[in-house]
Amino acid sequence: MRDTLLLAALMAASTAAAASDPADDGRQWLAGDHHVHSEWSVDWDRSTTPPTPIRGGDSAYTRSRNAAQARAFGLRWMVHTDHGGPGHSVVTRDHAYPALLQARADVPDLIQFNGMEFDVPAGEHASLIIAPGPQERDQLVAIERDYSRGEPLQDGSRDTHQHMLDALAHMQGLSPQPVLVINHPSRTATGVGQWGEVEPAELHAWHAAAPQVLVGMEGAPGHQATRTERGLYRNTAAPTFGGFDQMTAQVGGVWDQMLAAGTRFWITASSDSHVNVRDGGSDFDPGEYSKTYVWARPEAEDILDGLRGGRLFVTTGDLIDALELTVQPVDGSAAPAHMGGTLRLAPDARMRVQLRVRQPEAPNAAGQHPVLRQLELIVGGTDSQGAPRMRARHFTAADWQRDGTWYSASWELAAPPTGGFVRARGSSTAEPTPLADSKGEDPWQDLWFYANPVFIQTR
């Protein structure tokens, strides 16, 4: 089974189309996961001073095991992101980092990043991704030791907005710079549009403080295998929608408002793997269900560049394995812009949005061939008062074009007069918009993909 999945993954990693930009030479869609836990997400014996780490407290898996599973399920890159805690930077230095080196030796054809699930001051959690190199251990240890909310023995002593800004200033000044992705942003929300430990204003402020470091958030959180509360979003008043966080899933919602303001802020998907559902847990293995595809060369530096630059899309259940989203003037006066890029148009120009997606030929990890039932193109901007202005168009088999495993749809329309963005999504369901997830539903029957945006700038 794993050999079959690996073969399918290698086939899926082929380039989506011939690259016209020399900068794209050698780039292909590389699937990955930036949020994976191991035995070094320790528990703590707090009867001692300082607390004593208990190996395997939150996950029994070794980093080598996680890497092997990631590769078996078709991933080309992953990030090891163990939890922190009081004095955990010593565990990072003395145990987790040597385990990373061992995992790289055991699974050499998987690009593996040093990282952690950073305890965000005045927030919740984020995936911290360190660029590989001679400083990768010490960079991570210093960030955790000096800035992680969970590191001090005195709880709450770092839980301030200013401490997060200080952490971001430190990361922004590093060379090479790390990448930070906010995890499960609405998991602590108390309702739809009623925020918890992560608020939209904080996302804006954090990104503005370090735009090349804090680059996005999980559009689809992990923990998707549970049938009790998808994503471990336990408050039924604030669930996921089609497996995606409400900040992403709602057209005109938090993410769209950020994009309409011109904020270059991207979404990802991850497993948040702790304990696999086969072993009694709530999780899938890395790559088993959720994938973040980055358009990059198979090099760590270019993968990070793709994450910073928005050259990525996300999917669940292997609904698709390649995507092209382009926007260009109808009159052909400019080359098309791609995900993460910007197309400059006259305010009265008309534009053509083109979406192409490919379905895998191999079955997914559940042994299924999911059927793509709809595509949606979403165009956003602002009105004269600065409020979000959204337009959307749905496509089904009656009006898309199909060429083998490729599906395509296009839309010609006027450019947003004050600028804006274009994004896309699609699903295996007939729901025109994703419904709130409920207890007991099968995640394999509710699959979605989301593209990151192309920006429109009017002269």
Order of alpha helices (4+ residues) and beta strands (2+ residues): alpha-beta-beta-beta-alpha-beta-alpha-alpha-beta-beta-alpha-alpha-beta-alpha-beta-alpha-alpha-beta-beta-alpha-beta-beta-beta-beta-beta-beta-beta-beta-beta-beta-beta
